[in-house]
Amino acid sequence: MDKPELQKTIIKFFTLKKNPLDSDIHKFAEWLKMDADELENEIYEILSSFLYHGLFNEMIRSGKKGKINKEELEMGIKVEHEHTDNDEIAKRIALDHLTEDNKYYTKLKKMEEE
């Protein structure tokens, strides 16, 4: 299986199985006919890619300082819980949107009300 197909398969696995145990990962590796450590490295690569990229992180790495409105961020975290039950991931998604537009969630709320 090539790398893009493997990553799609891993993402599908996590889409269907929330919070798998280590034993589940090992069984999944067996099913894929690959070493469990190799599979775990692929999983870490997918997670780190998601967490590393994005407008907010690019801004931080470039040395720019942006102001994020705390109220907008709190609104954003609540909205992004639609996609995840993890507070840090919801915050990360919200920070990207707010880097793009510091009134993103106020505008979203207004648009949904109309």
N, C-alpha and C positions, 0 to 999 in steps of 0.2 A: 504494500500500500504506500503510495507516495505521501509526502508530508502534508500537502493541503487536504487530501482525503482523510488522513489520520486525524488531523485537527478537527475536521468536520465531524468525524465519528466520536471523538472525545467530547466535543461540545454537545452533540446529541445525547451521549451517555449522561452528562451532567444535567441536561434539560429534563431527562426522564427520571433521574434518580437524585433527589435532593440529599445532600450531606452523606455521601457514600462512606462506608467504613473502609479502613485500610484493606480488610479482607475482600471487600467488593472490588477495589482497585486491582488487587492481585488476581482475582477471578477474571476481571475484564482484560488484564494483560494476557492471561492464559488464552482467553478467547481470541485475542488479537495475535496470538503466537509471538509475543514479544516479552522481553525482560521487564519486570515490574519497575525497576529503577529507571529504565529507559522511558517507560510510560509516564512515570512521575515527573521526569524532566520535561516531557512534552506538555504536561499539565501546567507545570510551573512557567513554562515559556508562554503559554496562552494567557495565564493570569497576569504575568508581569508585563506582557504586551499591552493588555487592557489598561493596567494601572499606570504604565509609563507614558503612554501617548495621551493626546488630547490638548486642547487649547490652554487649559490652566497650567498643566505641567510644562508645556513649551514656553509659556510666559515666564514661569519660575526659572527654568533652565537658562533662559536668555538674560536673566538678571533684572527683568522688569518687575516692578511692583504695581499690582493692580489693587484697587479697593473693592472689596466684596461687601455688599450691604448685608448685615447679619439677618435682618428680617427677610430679605429676599432668599438668603441661603436656607433659613428655616422653612420657608414656604417650599423651596425647591426640594429639600430633603423629603418633606411629606409627599410631594407630587411624585418624586422618583421612586418612592416605596412601591409604586405601581409596578415597577420593573424588578425590584429586589427586596428582600427582607433584611438586607445587610446595611446598617447605617453608614458605614464607610464607603461602600460602593454607591449608595444613593447620594451621599455628599459629593463624591468624585464626579458623578454625572451632573449634579447641580452646578458644581464649580465650573465645569466646561461650558454649560449654557450661560452662566453669569459672566464668564470671561468674554463670551461672544456678545452678550447684551446684558448690561447690569440691571435691567428691569424685565428680564425674560419672563419671570413667573407672574409679575403683575400684569404684563401684557397677555400672557397665556390665560390668566383668570378672566380678564376682561373679554377676551375673544370667546372663551367658553360660555360666558354669561350672555353674549349677544347671539 
